Amino acid sequence: MESKPFSTPTRPATVIIGTQFGDEGKGKLVDYLSDKYDIVVRYQGGANAGHTICFDNKSVVLHLIPSGIFHKDCVCVIGNGVVIDPVALLDEIRKIEELGYEVKGRLFISHNAHLIMPYHKLLDSLHETAQGDQKIGTTGRGIGPSYEDKFARKGIRVVDLLNMKVLQEKLRENLESKNKLLKNIYERDEIDVETMLREYAEFDKIIDPYITNTQLYLNQKLKEGKTVLLEGAQGCLLDVDHGTYPYVTSSNPTSGGACTGSGIAPNYVGKVIGVVKAYMTRVGNGAFPTELFDETGEALGRIGHEFGATTGRKRRCGWIDLVALRYSLAVNGVTEIALTKLDVLDTFDEVKACISYMLDGREIHDFPTDHQTLSRVTPVYTTLKGWMASNANARSFSDMHPEAQNYVAFLERELAVPVTFVSVGPGREETVFR
């Protein structure tokens, strides 16, 4: 019997992931690439993430709606892996419409996405406060409690808004246990189910035009030859399975999460672009080997405007960590790197990079994800010459300062992955695309 030749499926989907502790600048990359894709999908997380986009002398922060919404021919999808805060979503829709962009007909929300309820946000805040010195450092946006209910099979999904009887039954059941917690543990007033039902009935009227079976929609469009850009929130090192547990988020920002959070199959994915900040930051608690507590760390934060787009919290800053990055690139199968915020290093006469760790007197090159071990490592640095010049007008790699080129080439050699995108300033046009 004659065998048929192996047929490689077309791979029209690209995944963009953060390779560090989040805040790598994914929003700018998604905005930059959106006009080259038909559909942009947000596949996990919630309003705890903020993607900042700078264009036309404006700076806009999006928390739920994909960054491609500012390209009029781009369709945006909020996938089933996202947990949605109705208040944040409606506020974002209004903000985008006020800027003159059409949202209806261009935004589709998965009917299987879970909702963040008022009790999720309240319990998140109360639990975090009660932890004292042991707190994780969450945003208090109800993300964790919403995912907890999802995996406990008690979550309320967008599709439940379409059947008020089902919604009422689920709310009454959930509030019975939540109110016991509020009253008996936290000594707070109980939440009234009738008030919440009225609020969500109003939300349903507004959101109904956006609700779609996005898994079906995306697979149909992929079969038609449309291209899809999958946008993650946070970063690999905050992944609940692969991050620095327990100081992690409640979902999977890694490339594997792109498929489960959108409903498309892995064989559609052709590229995984890892977004790498030219230095390192972290918000909240948890081990951070290259964190700087000196004037250099302060300068990185000041020049880089390192304050959380969602919470406004000051970010901890440090030099780039290649040990962590090698781990992240491997976990995600990164095929190319987008290097962001290189301009923040423009005024440093020398730039450092962590190439290994010292642990109990021996040098290690593997990234330990357990908090206890990671807290004990000491970074081993190599020092590179700074460029002391702006690259903001560079539009090709050869336009960049030789020492800035050298830094990029050093990262490529050390990480064995090509750098195809370099952000040399915050604006959309301040980009070198290789």
Secondary structure, 3 states (H helix, E strand, C coil): CCCCCCCCCCCCEEEEEECCCCCCCHHHHHHHHHHHCCEEEECCECCCCCEEEEECCEEEEECCCCHHHHCCCCEEEECCCEEECHHHHHHHHHHHHHCCCCCCCCEEEECCCEECCHHHHHHHHHHHHHHHHHCCCCCCCCHHHHHHHHHCCCCCEHHHHHCHHHHHHHHHHHHHHHHHHHHHHCCCCCCCHHHHHHHHHHHHHHHHHHEECHHHHHHHHHHCCCCEEEECCCCHHHCCCCCCCCCCCCCCCCHHHHHHCCCCCHHHEEEEEEEEECCEEECCCCCCCCECCCHHHHHHHHHCCCECCCCCCECEEECEEHHHHHHHHHHHCCCEEEEECHHHHCCCCEEEEEEEEEECCEEECCCCCCHHHHCCCEEEEEEEECCCCCCCCCCCHHHCCHHHHHHHHHHHHHHCCCEEEEECCCCCCCEEEC
